[in-house]
């Protein structure tokens, strides 16, 4: 029998202790794989969605919340800002581009975002053949993922629900007409329903007006003065319109120094730097990731000690057998290779199992987060950084086997056989 067959025979003989060692080893590898895959894909998500956006302006509140709600569409907005004030800021000489966003509704959990065609253009989005951008209120363009999951196509109609999460009041009296579908962009646009600002204003102005009118009929039936006030308010909607936020691009590097300070101190709005807030978020995540990585390596090293203890005990238990092998002509190098192969087999199986488990965990997490937060992630990719886990794991296994293998190499045949 060769070394590999002998090693497998021994490992089967010590199945329980071998399985526990492999489980610990694989858990450490799987944890590192999960961290690598999640971090890599989150960094890509940040990069793809932040490109070209220098500043986000919205209602006063948490800067991080403003970035998460307006750039990544993961949080609720901090509030609205007056359209008049937003338009005035958009004309500032230091601003190259200002993209307004208006939020408030969703379709099957996908956010309906009111904006201008400059929003998809900013991400270099392209329409599928036969589609176009909205030209009037209540026309919508679907992101690729929205179209795939909803099976809507140009010409179909749908109604949004109030609020940013599933379960809000359905605006069935205000249907949208699909006029286009975007090609996949790898950005947040894939998970959005885009429409004009006028659509968002139209729905909410008429929705609120209908509720006010119903209350007037119940409590002030026949009160003409009340209706006159309603009509007067409706005429003034143009002056009271709001947007949720503005995505700004600078016209000059100097804008990064002066513009946020000016907006925060001299207006009722808040300015937040995506680069700064994402750096804060990454630093916070990095601390947790670093801690988990250390813990994962602790598990791998712990498994290495388990391999060492198993082989050391095995050597003591099998001293007589090993001495007999030597007496029948087995060279010291073969016994050394036997110990090493046992350790390397455990390490190799463990790292393979850890890689597989890590990818399966990320895939399961990806399914959940895609359904709940519409964040695209997958466990079906293999990163080049994962390859170093294989040699590193084998090094741990080799080091764990080194002392027992050296002792086997130096075994005293005569003394061992006589003591038996």
Secondary structure, 3 states (H helix, E strand, C coil): CCHHHHHHHHHHHCHHHHHHHHHHHHHHHHHHHHHHHHHHHHHHHHHHHHCCCCEEEECCCCHHHHHHHHCCCCCCCCCCEEHHHHHHHHCCCCEEEEEEEEEEEEECCEEEEEECCHHHHHCCCCECCCCCCCCCCCEEEECHHHHHHHCCCCCCEECCEECCCCCCCECCCCCEEEEEEECCCCCHHHHEEEEEHHHHHHHHHHHHHHHHHHHHHHHCCCCHHHHHHHHHHHHCHHHHCEECEEEEEECCCCHHHHHHHHHHHHCCCEEECHHHHHHHHHHHHHHHHHHHHHHHHHHHHHHHHHHHHHHHHHHHHCHHHHHHHHHCCCCHHHHHHHHHHHHHHHHHHHHHHHHHHHHHHHHHHHHHHHHHCCCCCCCCCCCHHHHHHHHHHHHHHHHHHHHHHHHHHCCCHHHHHHHC
